[in-house]
């Protein structure tokens, strides 16, 4: 059904983070810096993994993909939020809202499935080290990556398909800085109880289930590490700690937002800022600060770029 046939609202007003100009300007300064660090940090990881042949392994291939997705994920909401902070009339068209909603859940869904693949990769590497390269070969890795993208697309398509069936006849004020399902559903001029149940099942319960599976798998990995050598255990613990930190940072806010009835709470916007802006910025630091190979590769990339840009003295 075409939403234009039963919706009078052609766009929405994004209320954003604050209506006070001084706060909005402060937020603009802070989140401009956050967004710049997010894109720079994640693309640096992608460039490092791509340029260094020693990092052409399954684990770093997946890490590079996660960094690429983080840069894209932040770019879905941050540029518009920054523009709206300085705008006197932050509005978004109905089509633009659905487009943002689609890509937000598309990239977010891929990230969730990718983190599951990364947990499986670490499980195989620790539980079956001698068969690791055979099990996690390039073909398997490519298939799992493609499955993550397909899963993200299906998840997002369901969100948009259900949302387009809703009639929007006013009000048109969206209490957030980007378009998302919980706020949109509350603006529909119809009973949305059944739809909310479907959305919570598709978003919250699936996310919660994946989170519990990931925690269980990493707990099993930590138990397995007791039988490894001290050096191998230390390296594996460092990698697992990084993965667990990222999993918690990504999943806990999503569970908070989507695994409950869509009712506005005072902390909703703060949590939204955390997982759309802050977490994508922290992920590169979490992975690189605990990984000597990545740090060494980054220094090598920096020296090579510095040499190429500079003129050698004679």
PAGU-585421 format. One line per 3 residues: number of its first residue (from 1); for each residue x, y, z of C-alpha. Coordinates in pm, 1 decimal. Layout:
NUM = X,Y,Z | ... .
This chain:
1 = 0.0,0.0,0.0 | 131.3,341.1,-90.3 | 161.8,560.0,221.8 .
4 = 73.1,863.3,13.4 | -279.7,723.0,-27.5 | -358.5,740.6,342.0 .
7 = -107.4,982.7,494.8 | -148.5,1357.5,511.1 | 195.8,1416.7,660.5 .
10 = 457.2,1479.1,391.1 | 746.5,1540.8,629.4 | 852.9,1549.7,991.7 .
13 = 1008.0,1807.7,1222.2 | 1310.0,1666.3,1402.5 | 1311.8,1805.6,1755.8 .
16 = 1677.4,1706.4,1796.4 | 1880.8,1715.7,2115.1 | 1780.0,2060.6,2238.6 .
19 = 1573.9,2367.0,2148.9 | 1815.4,2604.7,2323.6 | 2055.0,2770.3,2078.4 .
22 = 2354.6,2776.0,2315.0 | 2326.4,2402.5,2379.3 | 2277.4,2328.5,2010.4 .
25 = 2592.8,2519.9,1919.9 | 2787.4,2337.0,2191.6 | 2655.3,2002.8,2065.5 .
28 = 2758.7,2101.3,1712.9 | 3118.6,2163.9,1822.2 | 3141.0,1844.8,2028.3 .
31 = 2977.7,1609.2,1779.1 | 3163.6,1757.4,1483.2 | 3484.5,1649.9,1657.6 .
34 = 3334.3,1310.7,1743.9 | 3223.5,1249.5,1385.0 | 3560.9,1354.7,1245.8 .
37 = 3741.6,1117.7,1482.9 | 3496.2,838.9,1400.5 | 3544.4,857.7,1024.9 .
40 = 3920.2,913.8,1048.5 | 3977.4,633.6,1299.6 | 3768.2,375.0,1118.5 .
43 = 3902.5,454.3,772.9 | 4255.2,439.1,916.7 | 4185.6,84.1,1034.1 .
46 = 4048.2,-5.8,689.3 | 4354.3,143.4,517.7 | 4591.0,-33.9,758.0 .
49 = 4431.3,-374.5,711.8 | 4416.1,-329.6,333.6 | 4773.1,-207.3,287.9 .
52 = 4959.4,-452.3,512.9 | 4993.0,-805.8,376.3 | 5053.6,-945.2,726.5 .
55 = 4700.1,-843.0,818.3 | 4538.8,-1022.9,525.8 | 4384.8,-1284.0,754.6 .
58 = 4025.1,-1367.3,838.3 | 4026.4,-1188.2,1174.3 | 4157.5,-862.7,1029.7 .
61 = 3936.5,-891.1,722.0 | 3635.4,-898.4,953.9 | 3779.5,-615.8,1164.4 .
64 = 3828.9,-402.7,853.0 | 3469.4,-464.8,749.7 | 3344.6,-365.9,1095.1 .
67 = 3541.2,-40.2,1078.5 | 3401.9,33.9,732.3 | 3048.4,-29.2,860.7 .
70 = 3108.0,195.0,1163.3 | 3212.8,481.9,936.3 | 2899.9,429.6,724.0 .
73 = 2673.0,388.0,1027.4 | 2782.8,715.3,1181.9 | 2747.7,893.1,846.8 .
76 = 2380.3,798.2,821.1 | 2281.6,1019.6,1114.5 | 2571.7,1250.7,1207.0 .
79 = 2591.6,1486.3,903.6 | 2218.1,1557.8,912.1 | 2222.2,1601.9,1290.2 .
82 = 2509.1,1851.0,1264.0 | 2327.1,2046.8,992.4 | 2003.1,2046.4,1192.2 .
85 = 2179.9,2175.9,1503.8 | 2253.1,2496.9,1313.0 | 1921.6,2505.4,1128.2 .
88 = 1622.8,2702.2,1243.1 | 1380.2,2456.8,1081.7 | 1512.0,2097.6,1099.4 .
91 = 1264.7,1904.0,884.3 | 1290.6,1583.1,683.2 | 1060.1,1462.5,406.4 .
94 = 859.1,1142.1,442.3 | 1068.7,972.7,174.9 | 1392.3,1100.5,327.7 .
97 = 1281.6,969.4,665.6 | 1214.0,620.1,528.9 | 1545.4,624.7,341.3 .
100 = 1735.5,711.1,658.0 | 1541.1,445.0,848.7 | 1627.9,182.7,586.2 .
103 = 2003.1,245.9,581.4 | 2018.6,288.1,960.4 | 1877.7,-60.9,1016.4 .
106 = 2054.0,-205.4,711.8 | 2403.9,-115.4,834.7 | 2308.0,-180.4,1198.4 .
109 = 2178.5,-526.6,1109.0 | 2496.9,-610.6,918.0 | 2704.5,-506.7,1220.6 .
112 = 2510.2,-736.4,1452.8 | 2547.4,-1034.2,1219.6 | 2914.1,-949.9,1158.4 .
115 = 2986.9,-949.4,1531.9 | 2833.6,-1297.7,1546.5 | 3064.5,-1408.4,1263.8 .
118 = 3362.9,-1257.5,1445.5 | 3270.9,-1452.2,1760.2 | 3251.3,-1772.5,1554.8 .
121 = 3589.0,-1693.2,1398.6 | 3751.1,-1657.9,1742.2 | 3579.0,-1976.5,1863.0 .
124 = 3724.8,-2178.1,1575.8 | 4069.3,-2016.1,1616.1 | 4088.7,-2107.9,1985.4 .
127 = 3905.0,-2441.3,1992.2 | 4052.8,-2584.8,1671.6 | 4377.2,-2397.0,1596.9 .
130 = 4520.2,-2669.1,1369.6 | 4212.0,-2670.4,1146.0 | 4141.3,-2296.8,1166.5 .
133 = 4273.1,-2201.4,819.8 | 4084.3,-2495.9,668.9 | 3752.2,-2410.9,835.5 .
136 = 3771.4,-2031.0,804.4 | 3905.0,-2015.9,448.9 | 3842.1,-1728.5,210.5 .
139 = 3533.7,-1891.1,59.9 | 3366.9,-1951.6,396.3 | 3459.4,-1602.9,513.1 .
142 = 3312.1,-1448.8,197.8 | 2990.3,-1648.9,230.7 | 2947.8,-1546.7,596.4 .
145 = 3011.7,-1182.9,507.6 | 2758.6,-1198.0,223.8 | 2506.4,-1362.6,457.6 .
148 = 2552.5,-1073.6,701.6 | 2468.2,-822.2,427.9 | 2164.2,-1022.2,315.5 .
151 = 2048.0,-1056.2,676.3 | 2086.1,-681.4,731.5 | 1890.1,-608.4,413.5 .
154 = 1601.8,-839.2,507.7 | 1589.0,-698.2,860.1 | 1579.2,-339.8,731.6 .
157 = 1330.5,-413.6,453.3 | 1088.4,-554.5,711.0 | 1117.4,-235.0,918.9 .
160 = 1040.3,-10.6,622.1 | 762.6,-233.9,488.1 | 580.4,-231.4,821.9 .
163 = 630.0,143.1,869.4 | 494.7,236.2,525.2 | 162.2,69.9,612.5 .
166 = 96.5,323.4,889.2 | -124.7,629.4,833.3 | 39.7,956.7,938.6 .
169 = -216.1,1234.6,962.1 | -48.3,1447.6,1230.1 | 125.2,1539.6,1455.8 .
172 = 450.5,1566.7,1263.5 | 707.9,1632.8,1539.2 | 962.8,1349.9,1569.7 .
175 = 1122.3,1351.4,1914.5 | 1472.9,1253.6,1804.1 | 1759.6,1371.6,1584.4 .
178 = 1706.0,1097.9,1322.2 | 1421.7,879.6,1194.5 | 1372.5,553.9,1380.5 .
181 = 1090.1,309.2,1438.4 | 1001.7,383.5,1804.9 | 941.8,755.3,1742.3 .
184 = 766.7,706.6,1405.6 | 520.9,451.9,1539.6 | 408.0,693.4,1811.5 .
187 = 306.2,947.8,1543.1 | 76.9,708.0,1356.4 | -293.6,787.1,1386.7 .
190 = -401.9,426.9,1442.6 | -367.9,151.0,1700.7 | -10.6,19.7,1671.0 .
193 = -10.9,-244.4,1947.8 | 26.6,-543.6,1712.9 | 284.6,-361.3,1501.7 .
196 = 485.7,-275.8,1812.5 | 494.3,-644.8,1903.9 | 622.7,-729.0,1556.4 .
199 = 886.4,-454.7,1574.5 | 1000.0,-558.9,1921.4 | 1027.7,-919.7,1799.9 .
202 = 1218.4,-823.4,1485.0 | 1446.4,-576.8,1664.1 | 1470.4,-629.3,2035.8 .
205 = 1424.4,-1001.8,2085.1 | 1654.2,-1096.3,1796.8 | 1917.4,-855.2,1927.6 .
208 = 1880.3,-989.6,2281.5 | 1908.5,-1349.6,2159.0 | 2223.2,-1270.9,1957.7 .
211 = 2370.4,-1091.6,2259.1 | 2309.5,-1389.7,2489.7 | 2455.6,-1629.4,2231.1 .
214 = 2764.4,-1410.2,2195.3 | 2814.0,-1382.9,2570.6 | 2778.6,-1760.6,2600.1 .
217 = 3029.8,-1824.2,2322.6 | 3288.5,-1584.6,2467.2 | 3239.4,-1736.5,2812.4 .
220 = 3310.3,-2077.3,2660.1 | 3620.2,-1937.0,2492.0 | 3750.7,-1796.0,2818.8 .
223 = 3707.2,-2138.2,2979.8 | 3898.9,-2303.1,2692.7 | 4189.9,-2061.8,2735.0 .
226 = 4283.5,-2222.3,3065.7 | 4444.7,-2508.0,2873.3 | 4659.0,-2284.0,2650.7 .
229 = 5015.4,-2170.4,2704.1 | 5074.4,-1847.9,2892.9 | 5176.2,-1654.6,2579.7 .
232 = 4889.3,-1788.7,2369.1 | 4642.2,-1729.2,2651.1 | 4754.7,-1369.1,2693.6 .
235 = 4714.4,-1288.9,2322.4 | 4377.8,-1463.1,2297.4 | 4251.9,-1291.5,2612.8 .
238 = 4346.7,-952.1,2470.5 | 4156.8,-1022.1,2148.5 | 3851.2,-1162.3,2328.0 .
241 = 3844.4,-866.7,2569.2 | 3832.1,-626.8,2273.0 | 3551.5,-824.1,2108.7 .
244 = 3348.6,-847.4,2430.2 | 3384.9,-471.9,2492.6 | 3254.7,-388.3,2143.9 .
247 = 2970.0,-639.9,2175.1 | 2856.1,-481.9,2502.9 | 2883.1,-127.1,2365.7 .
250 = 2674.3,-213.1,2060.0 | 2418.8,-458.3,2196.6 | 2325.5,-313.0,2536.5 .
253 = 2197.7,24.1,2400.0 | 2010.5,-154.7,2118.5 | 1842.4,-387.9,2366.3 .
256 = 1747.4,-88.4,2581.0 | 1586.6,93.3,2285.8 | 1418.3,-191.9,2097.9 .
259 = 1347.5,-474.9,2345.5 | 1076.8,-285.4,2535.6 | 747.0,-109.9,2457.6 .
262 = 801.7,203.0,2250.6 | 744.7,457.4,2524.9 | 958.2,768.5,2558.6 .
265 = 1199.9,773.8,2852.7 | 1425.2,1063.4,2961.8 | 1740.6,868.6,2876.7 .
268 = 1637.1,766.0,2521.6 | 1823.0,1043.0,2340.6 | 2140.1,996.0,2546.6 .
271 = 2140.1,623.8,2465.6 | 2077.4,701.7,2097.5 | 2378.1,935.7,2093.8 .
274 = 2585.8,662.2,2258.9 | 2528.7,393.9,1998.3 | 2505.3,616.9,1688.2 .
277 = 2795.5,854.1,1761.3 | 3014.0,744.9,2053.8 | 3039.6,368.1,2003.0 .
280 = 3153.7,389.5,1635.8 | 3425.6,631.5,1752.4 | 3544.8,401.8,2034.0 .
283 = 3557.6,77.3,1834.7 | 3884.0,153.0,1646.4 | 4054.7,255.3,1971.4 .
286 = 3935.1,-58.7,2150.7 | 4071.1,-286.4,1880.0 | 4395.4,-104.8,1801.0 .
289 = 4510.4,-13.6,2152.9 | 4509.3,-382.6,2251.1 | 4656.2,-513.9,1926.4 .
292 = 5029.8,-475.3,1872.3 | 5014.3,-601.0,1511.9 | 4766.7,-328.5,1412.4 .
295 = 4966.3,-58.0,1592.7 | 5288.0,-166.2,1418.3 | 5107.5,-174.4,1082.0 .
298 = 4965.0,174.1,1143.0 | 5311.1,311.7,1222.3 | 5445.5,149.6,906.5 .
301 = 5160.6,301.6,702.1 | 5225.0,643.6,858.1 | 5598.5,627.7,779.7 .
304 = 5533.0,522.3,421.0 | 5280.0,802.5,365.9 | 5510.7,1053.9,530.2 .
307 = 5792.9,947.2,300.0 | 5570.3,970.0,-8.3 | 5441.5,1317.2,82.4 .
310 = 5778.9,1455.9,183.7 | 6075.7,1523.1,-41.9 | 6385.8,1329.0,63.0 .
313 = 6681.7,1544.8,141.7 | 7014.6,1497.8,-39.9 .
